[in-house]
Amino acid sequence: MAGRGGVFNDTITETLTWDGIVPPECQPNPSILRLTANLTWVEAHEPLHADIDYNKTNGVGPGMPFANTVLNKDPNFGVIGLVPCAIGGTNISQWQKGEFLYEQLVKRSQFAMQSGVYRAMLWYQGESDTENQQDAELYKDNLKRFFNDLRFDLKTPKLPIIQ
């Protein structure tokens, strides 16, 4: 979710680098904002998670193409505020209620709701839960608990979660 599109291993420097290429569906739009790490709204651009998932090299992710698609289908939709919270390489257990990542997600979401309506959540996570059998077997129940807790804590029982 944090965006690894266009990230490659620079064999000269032996570091991960983003190529900086932004596909047309990921272009900035004045009607798409993002909530920064310090809780300010700015015009969204790739990489969306650069100040959130700051320990990794970020590139293109699914947030901008999703928002641009919504606006292309309904030009009168209004402003879309994206609330990046993803941290790459995390396990679903790190997103359970009481854990740091969950509490940050709730805090950022509640802040965003002061400026508008929380309409949906994009959720793209789970690769790390395939590394051992036990995590894989527990994933479905952990994911359901996460979704239920989040809807409860955000007071949005019918929050659409797009996975």
CORPE-V854074 format. One record per run of one state. SS is the DSSP state (a for helix, b for strand, c for the rest). FROM is the first residue (numbers start at 0). LEN is the number of residues. Records with the same first field share a line. If there is no record, write none. Layout:
SS: FROM-LEN / FROM-LEN
This chain:
c: 0-4 / 5-1 / 10-4 / 18-5 / 26-5 / 35-5 / 43-16 / 60-1 / 73-6 / 82-9 / 95-4 / 113-6 / 122-4 / 130-2 / 153-6 / 162-1
b: 4-1 / 6-4 / 14-4 / 31-4 / 40-3 / 59-1 / 79-3 / 119-3 / 159-3
a: 23-3 / 61-12 / 91-4 / 99-14 / 126-4 / 132-21
